[in-house]
Amino acid sequence: MVLDTIGGDTQERSRKVLKKRGLLASVVQSPDAEKAKEFGVRSAFVLSQPNGNELAEIAALIDSGNLKVVLDRILPLSEARRAHELSQNGHARGKIVLRVKED
């Protein structure tokens, strides 16, 4: 399975790494069904709408310690480019957080 979070050319190249009947799921653009058929893979466009009540439940789980978030590092917003590079190069072992305002 490939989860496409970028789209465009990245989505196009992603089909080539899938095994037959593999799944290309995208959260940014609908994969071309004809190309998926041509490559012998499945495709799906995944869309979700934020839900305030569900987000509040998730926050409560985090606050209570019942859900743990793995943080790789916290960087200032000025290092957004570095954060993106770390994320894209697979050097992050958890979430990268950008701090918008210093305390």
KAFENDA-V129721 format. One record per residue. N is the residue number from 0. RES is the residue in one small letter. PHI is phi in whole degrees, 0 to 359 (none if undefined). PSI is psi as a letter, one per 20 degrees, with the letter a starting at -180 (* if undefined). OMEGA is omega in whole degrees, -180 to 180 (NA if undefined). Layout:
n=N res=RES phi=PHI psi=PSI omega=OMEGA
n=N res=RES phi=PHI psi=PSI omega=OMEGA
This chain:
n=0 res=m phi=none psi=q omega=173
n=1 res=v phi=238 psi=p omega=173
n=2 res=l phi=255 psi=o omega=-177
n=3 res=d phi=273 psi=o omega=177
n=4 res=t phi=245 psi=j omega=-176
n=5 res=i phi=239 psi=g omega=180
n=6 res=g phi=84 psi=a omega=178
n=7 res=g phi=57 psi=c omega=-177
n=8 res=d phi=298 psi=h omega=179
n=9 res=t phi=299 psi=g omega=178
n=10 res=q phi=295 psi=g omega=179
n=11 res=e phi=300 psi=g omega=-179
n=12 res=r phi=291 psi=h omega=-177
n=13 res=s phi=296 psi=h omega=180
n=14 res=r phi=301 psi=h omega=-175
n=15 res=k phi=289 psi=i omega=-179
n=16 res=v phi=264 psi=i omega=-179
n=17 res=l phi=274 psi=q omega=171
n=18 res=k phi=284 psi=r omega=176
n=19 res=k phi=305 psi=p omega=-178
n=20 res=r phi=71 psi=j omega=175
n=21 res=g phi=295 psi=r omega=-176
n=22 res=l phi=240 psi=p omega=172
n=23 res=l phi=253 psi=o omega=178
n=24 res=a phi=250 psi=p omega=-179
n=25 res=s phi=235 psi=q omega=176
n=26 res=v phi=254 psi=j omega=-177
n=27 res=v phi=242 psi=h omega=178
n=28 res=q phi=205 psi=q omega=-179
n=29 res=s phi=291 psi=p omega=177
n=30 res=p phi=295 psi=q omega=179
n=31 res=d phi=290 psi=o omega=-177
n=32 res=a phi=297 psi=h omega=180
n=33 res=e phi=294 psi=g omega=178
n=34 res=k phi=292 psi=h omega=177
n=35 res=a phi=299 psi=g omega=179
n=36 res=k phi=299 psi=g omega=180
n=37 res=e phi=301 psi=h omega=-180
n=38 res=f phi=272 psi=i omega=180
n=39 res=g phi=73 psi=k omega=179
n=40 res=v phi=239 psi=r omega=177
n=41 res=r phi=259 psi=q omega=178
n=42 res=s phi=218 psi=q omega=179
n=43 res=a phi=207 psi=q omega=174
n=44 res=f phi=255 psi=p omega=-176
n=45 res=v phi=253 psi=p omega=-178
n=46 res=l phi=232 psi=p omega=177
n=47 res=s phi=225 psi=q omega=178
n=48 res=q phi=251 psi=p omega=178
n=49 res=p phi=299 psi=q omega=-179
n=50 res=n phi=233 psi=o omega=-176
n=51 res=g phi=305 psi=g omega=-180
n=52 res=n phi=294 psi=g omega=179
n=53 res=e phi=293 psi=g omega=178
n=54 res=l phi=296 psi=h omega=177
n=55 res=a phi=295 psi=h omega=177
n=56 res=e phi=296 psi=g omega=178
n=57 res=i phi=297 psi=g omega=178
n=58 res=a phi=300 psi=g omega=179
n=59 res=a phi=295 psi=h omega=178
n=60 res=l phi=296 psi=g omega=178
n=61 res=i phi=294 psi=g omega=-179
n=62 res=d phi=299 psi=h omega=-179
n=63 res=s phi=278 psi=i omega=-179
n=64 res=g phi=86 psi=j omega=180
n=65 res=n phi=277 psi=i omega=176
n=66 res=l phi=223 psi=p omega=-177
n=67 res=k phi=249 psi=p omega=178
n=68 res=v phi=257 psi=p omega=179
n=69 res=v phi=273 psi=o omega=179
n=70 res=l phi=259 psi=p omega=174
n=71 res=d phi=280 psi=g omega=-180
n=72 res=r phi=191 psi=r omega=175
n=73 res=i phi=242 psi=p omega=-178
n=74 res=l phi=238 psi=q omega=174
n=75 res=p phi=291 psi=q omega=-179
n=76 res=l phi=305 psi=h omega=180
n=77 res=s phi=297 psi=i omega=179
n=78 res=e phi=256 psi=k omega=-179
n=79 res=a phi=302 psi=h omega=180
n=80 res=r phi=299 psi=g omega=179
n=81 res=r phi=298 psi=g omega=179
n=82 res=a phi=300 psi=g omega=179
n=83 res=h phi=297 psi=g omega=179
n=84 res=e phi=298 psi=g omega=178
n=85 res=l phi=300 psi=g omega=-180
n=86 res=s phi=295 psi=g omega=-177
n=87 res=q phi=291 psi=h omega=-178
n=88 res=n phi=272 psi=j omega=177
n=89 res=g phi=73 psi=k omega=-179
n=90 res=h phi=268 psi=i omega=180
n=91 res=a phi=266 psi=p omega=176
n=92 res=r phi=244 psi=m omega=-176
n=93 res=g phi=139 psi=a omega=-178
n=94 res=k phi=281 psi=q omega=173
n=95 res=i phi=254 psi=p omega=-178
n=96 res=v phi=253 psi=p omega=174
n=97 res=l phi=259 psi=p omega=179
n=98 res=r phi=273 psi=o omega=-176
n=99 res=v phi=283 psi=h omega=-177
n=100 res=k phi=229 psi=p omega=177
n=101 res=e phi=282 psi=q omega=178
n=102 res=d phi=287 psi=* omega=NA
